[in-house]
Amino acid sequence: MQEQLSQIVHDFETARVRLHRLAAKTPVEKFSARNNPNGWSVAECVAHLNLTSRAYVSLLNDAFAKSPKLAVAPTHYKHDTIGWLIGKLVGPLPRIGTFKFGRMPTTPSFVPNGKEPREKLLADFEVLQDEQVALTKSAEGRALEKIHIVSPFNARMKYNAYSCLVLLPPHQHRHLEQAENVWE
């Protein structure tokens, strides 16, 4: 597999491992409970990731269905400017000491309701992670820079499919870090 795509798959897999560790160390009674009324619970962080993954899996499936593989596979992919910028904004937050920069509210349709059972959230994450890994692998040989995705968070933003794939794992790691910090 192309090196850049392999890195994305690796990043999805490290997010999966991170969630397994988090689920193993978070007591069942604390998983869905908020430690701060203004913050999300661990369950809400995972539910948000599942909502996001569902949206992007659908968008990427549709985009790839309309974009056949090339006879000669690209050897290098590039971000577009909007995708690069969004990628910087959705990853783990930069910090100085305990102060984090860049917090922003999410779009209402991606705010979790916090009512799904723990086992369903974890099982859905697994299925969606498998789908995102499969999509990343199926991206090889496609003109990812020419396939454009409309952001499900803001319909005015478009970015190429490579930028889209690259930004998904850092977004997962951002919210997994948030979930890890709920009870620390």
C-alpha positions, 0 to 999 in steps of 0.5 A: 500500500502507498506509504501515506495511506499506510500511515492513515491506516496506522493512525486509525489503528492506534485510535482503536487501541487507545479506545480499548485501553480507555474502555478497559480502565473506565469503570462502567458507572463512570463511562456515561457519567459527566465529571463536569456538567459543561463537558462530555462524558467518555460515552459522549466522546465516543458517540461523537466519533461514531456520528462523525465516522458515519458521516464521513464513511457515507461521503467517502463511499459515495465519492469513491463509487464515482471515481474509478481507480487510475491505470497508474496509481499516484505515488504521492498525495497532497492536501489542499489548503482548506483540508490542511487547515481543517486538519490542523484545527481538528487534531489534538489541541495545542497547550501551554501547561494545562491551557488548551488552545482552539476549543470550538463547539461542534455542529448540533447534528454531531452533538451526542445524546449520551444515551447509547449503551457502552457496549453498543458505542464500542461495537459501533466504533469497531465497525466504523473503524473497520469501514474507515480502514477499508476505505483508506485501503480502497483509496489507493490508485484513486486521484484523491486530490481531484475527488472533493468532499463537502464537509458534513460540519459546514456545507461551505467547506470543500476539501479533497479526499486525501485531506479528508482521510488525513484529518479523520484519525487526528480528530479521533485522537483529539476526542479520545484525549478529551475522553481520557481526561474526563476522570483524570 
